[in-house]
């Protein structure tokens, strides 16, 4: 059975604040939205079969 993997990443001081700020202020640009829509269109026309 699979076990959870802990990476043990610890951010301190300035690094932690930068991480928290980027999590709070996350935005998606119009270009990113367009790229996601294009990726979804490509996937739907060529789905992966496992």
Helices and strands as residue ranges (DSSP letters): H 13-24, H 30-45
